């Protein structure tokens, strides 16, 4: 089991009862509240982690994180935007591939300069192209 960190933006507004409400534009139905900003930060992180863990348990794909500009266009009256980081737990699977020897040497040279592994390179490449799947 491995973990990586993903960051999503929370939109925070203060309601009439003096509480702060939190929503996540990337996750419909993922909401939370808090009496002050410290509590909001904690509650937002817990709510998002719980929501994402549920999605992963149900084998659902996580959405692409919207940019702050995208969210600001939709939530023009929002008072506060907060970045919330969550741990994404994944299970690594070993695979066997065949690749041209010269191409593999080029890849290894490229990765050595970046201090990156083949596995992380392939995983990031697939992540960057998931819009095609």
NORRAKA-V102688 format. One record per run of one state. SS is the DSSP state (2 for helix, 1 for strand, 0 for the rest). FROM is the first residue (numbers start at 1). TO is the last residue. Records with the same first field share a line. If there is no record, write none. Layout:
# NORRAKA-V102688
SS=FROM-TO + FROM-TO
This chain:
# NORRAKA-V102688
0=1-1 + 15-19 + 25-30 + 35-36 + 58-67 + 75-79 + 91-100 + 115-117 + 129-129 + 133-133
1=2-14 + 20-24 + 31-34 + 80-90
2=37-57 + 68-74 + 101-114 + 118-128 + 130-132
